[in-house]
Amino acid sequence: MASIEIGGPFDPYFRRPVWLQASCCGQVLWAYDVRHLVLLEAYVAARLRERGNVAPFAPMSLVERLPTWVKVAKNRDEILRTIRRLRSTLPAEG
């Protein structure tokens, strides 16, 4: 049985590419689902990233493991634009 790898733009169980992914800052920005996208948006948009204040539903260890290019302030605007673009591909709620 092949090992399950976590941390790339693919589902670790089905080993298929995730739907929410886009080119950003010369990398691939991706999210498993809308909650993951919300977490990324909250983290990137935060001007002061204090432990425990990013998203109440996510452990801090998750955001600590984000790649450096997501964490640096110079990429903030492009990442937030890409998140909005990904969000626009989601089906309307309601």
Buried (B, 14 or more C-beta within 10 A) or exposed (E): EEEEEEEEBBBEEEEEEBBBBBEBBEBBBBBBEBEBBBBBBBBBEBEEBEEEEBBEEBEBEBBEEEEEBBBEEEBBEBBBEBBEEBBEEEEEEE
